[in-house]
């Protein structure tokens, strides 16, 4: 019902700021869920303090007891926005009820506001409410309670505070888990963006350099390089749109640019424009040759890219990307393995083995 306040102070904010409502309270308003609980407490307790054996004898005392029951129950409505004030009023009303109706129970139903208080406030704040309740336990003995009732009063206060604190801790863990999940998803999206953009941009750079080298002597080759640059740029835009559409699931597909990534039936086009492993060859390895090999086994397919270069291929490249990390994650996602390192006869090798029947 309640949303706990943050355990740390917010810069520029006072300690008395209102505790934000959880989603269901924001949707229905504080009365939406709390009012029935408050009404139930009032309906259950008011007849007890007015007409049963626990009621005081004097009519005025009965009226006062009913009023204190209403006030103490109503403090639950203040708890989300003014928890310290609500807890103070609940204890004060409980002291009055203890004097007027000692057989009703220790401090009336103050344990319920105490549990809510420890739910919305961290221990460094909520423990004063528990301390105040425990400090008033001798009042139970002074109003006729025996040793057993005194122990029950103290134990009930501790149990109520503990219950609220457990729920507050549970909510905090869920919030932290959600934050970690969001951070992990952001990192994954960042790597996906690198994979989408980096290898296409690398191709454009390589082709632009090649076009510049042969622009005067072989204009036909230069034009072919420019056409490759145009096609690669279009592919990059299409892949970016495809990635963005995965983050907007309600957006309808409008063309074939949201189609799946190319498979083995597009191997020729893949080899002509390069993917991540070949991109690393172009950008890092200073190689003059690269070979891409696809091998089938009974239950898996192996893809190997080797080059004759001498440069290293780090996990984090010089542009701050994480292409190889993304390759490892995609291989692990489908139950495959990937090896990245020096080739047996020099150069570097990237070898991935993926189980058949799995979409890579």
C-alpha positions as CSV (number, residue, x, y, z in Angstrom):
1,X,0.0,0.0,0.0
2,X,2.8,2.4,0.7
3,X,5.9,3.3,-1.2
4,X,9.0,3.6,1.0
5,X,11.0,6.8,0.9
6,X,14.5,6.6,-0.5
7,X,17.2,5.6,2.0
8,X,19.5,8.4,0.9
9,X,18.8,12.1,0.9
10,X,18.1,13.8,-2.3
11,X,20.1,16.9,-3.1
12,X,18.2,20.1,-2.5
13,X,15.2,18.3,-0.9
14,X,14.0,18.4,2.7
15,X,13.5,15.4,5.0
16,X,9.9,16.4,5.2
17,X,9.1,15.9,1.5
18,X,6.2,13.7,0.7
19,X,6.7,10.0,0.1
20,X,5.8,9.2,-3.6
21,X,2.8,6.9,-4.0
22,X,3.3,3.6,-5.6
23,X,1.6,3.1,-9.0
24,X,-1.6,1.6,-7.7
25,X,-2.0,4.5,-5.2
26,X,-1.2,7.1,-7.9
27,X,-3.9,5.5,-10.1
28,X,-6.7,5.2,-7.6
29,X,-5.6,7.9,-5.2
30,X,-4.7,7.4,-1.5
31,X,-8.4,6.8,-0.6
32,X,-8.7,4.1,-3.2
33,X,-7.1,1.4,-1.1
34,X,-6.5,3.0,2.3
35,X,-10.0,4.2,3.0
36,X,-11.6,0.7,3.2
37,X,-8.9,-0.4,5.7
38,X,-9.4,2.7,7.8
39,X,-13.2,2.3,7.6
40,X,-12.9,-1.4,8.6
41,X,-10.8,-0.5,11.7
42,X,-13.3,2.2,12.7
43,X,-16.3,-0.1,12.2
44,X,-14.6,-3.0,14.2
45,X,-13.3,-0.9,17.1
46,X,-15.9,1.8,17.6
47,X,-18.6,-0.6,19.0
48,X,-16.0,-2.2,21.2
49,X,-15.0,1.0,22.9
50,X,-18.6,2.2,23.2
51,X,-20.7,-0.8,24.0
52,X,-18.6,-3.8,25.2
53,X,-16.9,-4.7,28.5
54,X,-13.8,-2.8,27.4
55,X,-15.6,0.5,27.2
56,X,-15.3,3.1,29.9
57,X,-18.3,3.8,32.2
58,X,-18.8,7.5,31.5
59,X,-20.6,8.6,28.4
60,X,-18.1,11.3,27.7
61,X,-15.2,8.8,28.0
62,X,-16.9,6.6,25.5
63,X,-17.3,9.4,23.1
64,X,-13.6,10.3,23.6
65,X,-12.6,6.7,23.1
66,X,-14.5,6.5,19.8
67,X,-12.9,9.8,18.6
68,X,-9.4,8.4,19.4
69,X,-10.2,5.2,17.5
70,X,-11.2,7.3,14.5
71,X,-8.0,9.5,14.7
72,X,-5.7,6.5,15.2
73,X,-7.2,4.6,12.2
74,X,-7.1,7.8,10.1
75,X,-3.4,8.2,10.5
76,X,-3.0,5.5,7.9
77,X,-4.3,8.0,5.3
78,X,-1.5,10.4,6.3
79,X,1.3,7.8,6.3
80,X,2.3,8.1,2.6
81,X,2.7,11.9,2.7
82,X,3.4,12.7,6.4
83,X,4.7,9.5,8.0
84,X,6.4,11.1,11.0
85,X,3.4,13.2,11.9
86,X,1.1,10.2,11.3
87,X,3.2,8.0,13.6
88,X,3.3,10.6,16.4
89,X,-0.5,11.1,16.3
90,X,-1.1,7.3,16.3
91,X,1.0,6.9,19.4
92,X,-0.6,9.8,21.1
93,X,-4.1,8.4,20.3
94,X,-2.9,5.1,21.6
95,X,-1.8,6.5,24.9
96,X,-5.3,8.0,25.3
97,X,-6.9,4.7,24.5
98,X,-4.7,2.9,26.9
99,X,-6.0,5.2,29.7
100,X,-9.6,5.0,28.7
101,X,-9.8,1.4,27.6
102,X,-6.9,-0.6,29.0
103,X,-8.4,-3.9,28.0
104,X,-8.7,-3.0,24.3
105,X,-5.1,-3.7,23.7
106,X,-1.8,-2.0,24.1
107,X,-2.1,1.5,22.6
108,X,-5.1,0.5,20.7
109,X,-4.1,-0.5,17.2
110,X,-0.9,1.5,17.1
111,X,1.0,-1.5,15.8
112,X,-0.7,-1.1,12.4
113,X,0.6,2.4,11.8
114,X,4.0,1.3,13.2
115,X,4.2,-1.4,10.6
116,X,3.2,1.1,7.9
117,X,5.7,3.6,9.2
118,X,8.6,1.1,9.0
119,X,7.4,0.3,5.4
120,X,7.7,3.9,4.2
121,X,10.8,5.0,6.1
122,X,14.3,3.4,6.4
123,X,15.4,2.1,9.8
124,X,17.4,5.2,10.8
125,X,14.0,7.0,10.8
126,X,11.4,4.3,11.6
127,X,13.3,2.9,14.7
128,X,12.3,6.0,16.7
129,X,8.6,4.8,16.3
130,X,9.5,1.4,17.6
131,X,11.6,2.9,20.4
132,X,8.6,5.1,21.5
133,X,6.3,2.1,21.5
134,X,8.8,0.1,23.6
135,X,9.3,3.0,26.0
136,X,5.5,3.1,26.6
137,X,5.3,-0.7,27.4
138,X,5.5,0.0,31.2
139,X,2.2,1.9,30.7
140,X,0.5,-1.4,30.1
141,X,1.6,-2.6,33.5
142,X,0.5,0.7,35.1
143,X,-3.0,0.2,33.7
144,X,-3.4,-3.2,35.1
145,X,-1.6,-5.5,32.6
146,X,0.3,-8.6,34.0
147,X,3.7,-9.8,32.9
148,X,2.4,-11.8,30.0
149,X,0.5,-8.8,28.6
150,X,3.6,-6.6,28.9
151,X,5.7,-9.2,27.0
152,X,2.9,-9.4,24.4
153,X,2.9,-5.6,24.1
154,X,6.6,-5.4,23.5
155,X,6.7,-8.4,21.2
156,X,3.8,-7.1,19.2
157,X,5.6,-3.8,18.6
158,X,8.8,-5.5,17.5
159,X,6.9,-7.9,15.2
160,X,4.9,-5.0,13.6
161,X,8.1,-3.0,12.9
162,X,9.9,-6.0,11.6
163,X,7.0,-6.9,9.2
164,X,7.0,-3.4,7.7
165,X,10.8,-3.4,7.4
166,X,10.8,-6.7,5.6
167,X,8.4,-5.4,3.0
168,X,10.4,-2.2,2.6
169,X,13.6,-4.3,2.1
170,X,11.8,-6.5,-0.4
171,X,10.6,-3.5,-2.4
172,X,14.1,-2.1,-2.3
173,X,15.6,-5.3,-3.7
174,X,13.0,-5.4,-6.5
175,X,13.8,-1.8,-7.3
176,X,17.6,-2.5,-7.4
177,X,17.0,-5.6,-9.6
178,X,15.0,-3.5,-12.0
179,X,17.8,-0.9,-12.1
180,X,20.3,-3.5,-12.8
181,X,18.1,-5.0,-15.5
182,X,17.7,-1.6,-17.1
183,X,21.5,-0.9,-17.0
184,X,22.2,-4.3,-18.5
185,X,19.7,-3.7,-21.3
186,X,21.2,-0.3,-22.0
187,X,24.6,-1.9,-22.3
188,X,23.2,-4.6,-24.6
189,X,21.6,-1.9,-26.8
190,X,24.8,0.0,-26.9
191,X,26.7,-3.0,-28.1
192,X,24.0,-3.7,-30.7
193,X,24.3,-0.2,-32.0
194,X,28.1,-0.6,-32.2
195,X,27.6,-3.8,-34.2
196,X,25.1,-2.2,-36.5
197,X,27.1,1.0,-37.1
198,X,30.8,0.2,-36.7
199,X,31.3,-2.4,-39.4
200,X,29.3,-0.5,-41.9
201,X,31.2,2.7,-41.2
202,X,34.4,0.7,-41.4
203,X,33.5,-0.5,-44.9
204,X,32.6,3.0,-46.0
205,X,36.0,4.3,-44.8
206,X,37.9,1.5,-46.5
207,X,36.0,1.9,-49.7
208,X,36.4,5.7,-49.6
209,X,40.2,5.3,-49.2
210,X,40.2,2.8,-52.1
211,X,38.2,5.1,-54.3
212,X,40.6,8.0,-53.6
213,X,43.6,5.8,-54.4
214,X,42.3,4.9,-57.9
215,X,40.2,7.9,-58.7
216,X,42.4,9.2,-61.5
217,X,43.8,5.9,-62.9
218,X,40.8,3.7,-62.6
219,X,37.6,5.7,-62.4
220,X,35.5,2.5,-63.0
221,X,36.9,1.0,-59.8
222,X,36.3,4.3,-57.9
223,X,32.7,4.3,-59.1
224,X,32.2,0.8,-57.9
225,X,33.7,1.8,-54.5
226,X,31.2,4.7,-54.4
227,X,28.3,2.4,-55.2
228,X,29.5,0.1,-52.3
229,X,29.6,3.1,-50.0
230,X,26.0,4.0,-51.0
231,X,24.7,0.5,-50.5
232,X,26.5,0.1,-47.2
233,X,25.1,3.4,-46.0
234,X,21.6,2.3,-46.9
235,X,22.1,-1.0,-45.2
236,X,23.3,0.8,-42.0
237,X,20.2,3.0,-42.0
238,X,18.0,-0.1,-42.5
239,X,19.6,-2.0,-39.7
240,X,19.3,1.0,-37.4
241,X,15.6,1.2,-38.2
242,X,15.3,-2.5,-37.5
243,X,17.0,-2.2,-34.1
244,X,14.8,0.8,-33.2
245,X,11.7,-1.1,-34.1
246,X,12.7,-3.9,-31.6
247,X,12.5,-1.2,-29.0
248,X,9.1,0.0,-30.3
249,X,7.0,-3.3,-30.4
250,X,3.8,-1.5,-31.1
251,X,5.1,0.2,-34.3
252,X,3.9,-1.7,-37.4
253,X,6.3,-2.9,-40.0
254,X,6.1,-0.8,-43.1
255,X,8.6,-2.4,-45.4
256,X,11.1,-5.3,-45.6
257,X,13.8,-3.4,-43.8
258,X,12.5,-5.0,-40.6
259,X,13.2,-8.5,-42.0
260,X,15.5,-10.8,-40.0
261,X,19.3,-10.6,-40.3
262,X,20.7,-12.4,-43.4
263,X,21.3,-16.1,-43.2
264,X,23.5,-18.6,-45.1
265,X,21.5,-18.1,-48.3
266,X,22.9,-14.6,-48.3
267,X,26.5,-15.7,-47.7
268,X,27.8,-14.2,-50.9
269,X,26.4,-10.7,-50.1
270,X,27.7,-11.0,-46.5
271,X,31.2,-11.8,-47.8
272,X,31.1,-9.0,-50.2
273,X,30.2,-6.4,-47.6
274,X,31.7,-8.0,-44.4
275,X,30.3,-8.5,-40.9
276,X,32.0,-8.0,-37.5
277,X,34.9,-10.4,-37.7
278,X,35.8,-9.2,-41.2
279,X,35.3,-5.6,-40.1
280,X,38.0,-6.2,-37.4
281,X,40.3,-7.5,-40.1
282,X,39.8,-4.4,-42.1
283,X,40.2,-2.0,-39.2
284,X,42.8,-3.6,-37.0
285,X,44.7,-6.5,-38.4
286,X,46.7,-4.7,-41.3
287,X,46.0,-7.9,-43.3
288,X,46.2,-8.4,-47.0
289,X,44.0,-11.5,-47.1
290,X,41.0,-12.8,-45.1
291,X,39.3,-16.2,-45.5
292,X,35.8,-17.0,-44.3
293,X,34.9,-20.7,-43.9
294,X,31.6,-22.3,-43.1
295,X,31.6,-26.0,-42.0
296,X,28.6,-28.2,-41.2
297,X,28.6,-31.1,-38.7
298,X,25.9,-33.4,-37.6
299,X,24.6,-31.1,-34.9
300,X,26.4,-27.8,-35.4
301,X,27.7,-25.3,-37.9
302,X,31.2,-23.7,-37.5
303,X,32.1,-20.3,-39.0
304,X,35.7,-19.3,-39.1
305,X,37.4,-16.1,-40.3
306,X,41.1,-15.9,-40.5
307,X,43.5,-13.3,-41.8
308,X,47.3,-12.9,-42.3
309,X,47.6,-9.7,-40.4
310,X,49.8,-8.8,-37.5
311,X,47.6,-6.4,-35.5
312,X,45.7,-7.3,-32.3
313,X,42.0,-7.4,-32.0
314,X,41.1,-6.1,-28.5
315,X,37.7,-6.5,-26.8
316,X,37.3,-2.8,-26.7
317,X,38.4,-1.2,-29.9
318,X,39.9,2.2,-30.5
319,X,36.4,3.8,-31.0
320,X,35.2,2.7,-27.7
321,X,33.0,-0.1,-29.1
322,X,32.5,-3.6,-27.9
323,X,32.1,-5.6,-31.0
324,X,33.8,-8.8,-29.8
325,X,31.9,-8.7,-26.6
326,X,28.7,-8.6,-28.6
327,X,29.9,-11.5,-30.7
328,X,30.5,-13.6,-27.5
329,X,27.0,-12.6,-26.2
330,X,25.2,-13.6,-29.3
331,X,27.0,-16.9,-29.5
332,X,26.2,-17.7,-25.9
333,X,22.6,-16.6,-26.4
334,X,22.0,-19.5,-28.8
335,X,24.1,-22.0,-26.9
336,X,27.2,-21.7,-29.0
337,X,30.9,-21.0,-28.4
338,X,33.4,-18.6,-29.9
339,X,37.2,-18.5,-30.0
340,X,39.1,-15.3,-30.7
341,X,42.9,-15.2,-30.9
342,X,46.0,-15.9,-32.9
343,X,45.8,-18.3,-35.9
344,X,48.1,-21.4,-35.9
345,X,50.2,-20.1,-38.8
346,X,50.1,-16.4,-38.0
347,X,47.5,-13.7,-38.2
348,X,44.3,-13.9,-36.3
349,X,41.3,-16.2,-36.2
350,X,37.7,-15.9,-35.1
351,X,35.8,-19.2,-34.9
352,X,32.2,-19.7,-33.8
353,X,30.4,-22.9,-33.4
354,X,26.6,-22.8,-33.2
355,X,24.2,-25.7,-32.6
356,X,21.9,-26.5,-35.5
357,X,18.2,-25.7,-35.1
358,X,19.0,-22.4,-33.4
359,X,18.5,-18.9,-34.9
360,X,21.8,-17.1,-34.7
